[in-house]
Amino acid sequence: MVHTLQVLTIVVVGVMVGVEFSVAFVMNRIFDALPENSGQLARAHGGRMLGALMPFWYIGSLALSAVWAVAAWSRPGTGLVVTGAALLVVSVIMSILLLVPINNRGKTWTPENRPADWKEQMNRWDRYHYVRVAVIVAAFAFLAAGLAVA
C-alpha cells in the first residue's frame, strides 16, 4: 500500500511540475509573442483555467506527500520525503501570498479594462513563478530520492 502511495505521489507531483515548467518556459513565451491583444487574452484565459485547477493540485500533492511521510515514518528516505513536503508547503505559501493575488487580477483583464502597468504585473508574476517552479522541482527531486532510497 505504501508503495502505491509513493508512486501515486511521484506521478501527481511530477505532472504538476511538468505543467508549471511548461507554463513558465513555453506557454508564457508563446503568449508574449502573439500579436496585438492576443497574448494578454491568452494569459487571462490561462489564469482562469489553471487558477481553478492548481489549488487542488498543489494541496493534493502536499497531502499525498504528508500521508507518505506518516505512512513510511520509520523507513529509509523519510527525511527526504519530509523535505519534499516542506518545499511543497513553501510553494503553497508562495502561491497564496505572491502569485494568486496577481493572477486574480489578471484573469479578469481584457484589452478594454486592463491597467496601464499590466505587463509589469505579468512580469512580476513570471518572476515569482520561476522561483515557485524551482521550489517544486526541488520538492519533486526530494520525493523521487525518497522513493529511490525506500
Number of C-alpha atoms within 10 A of each C-alpha: 6 12 12 10 15 23 14 16 25 20 15 16 26 20 14 20 21 14 16 22 19 14 20 17 12 12 17 18 13 12 18 16 11 13 9 10 13 15 17 24 19 18 20 20 16 19 21 16 12 15 16 11 11 16 15 11 16 20 15 15 23 23 16 20 27 19 17 23 25 13 15 17 14 10 12 14 20 23 16 20 28 21 20 28 26 16 22 27 20 16 23 19 13 17 20 12 11 16 20 16 12 17 21 14 15 25 19 14 17 14 11 7 8 14 14 8 9 15 14 11 16 18 12 15 18 17 14 15 21 16 13 26 22 16 20 27 22 17 29 27 18 22 30 23 16 22 19 10 12 13
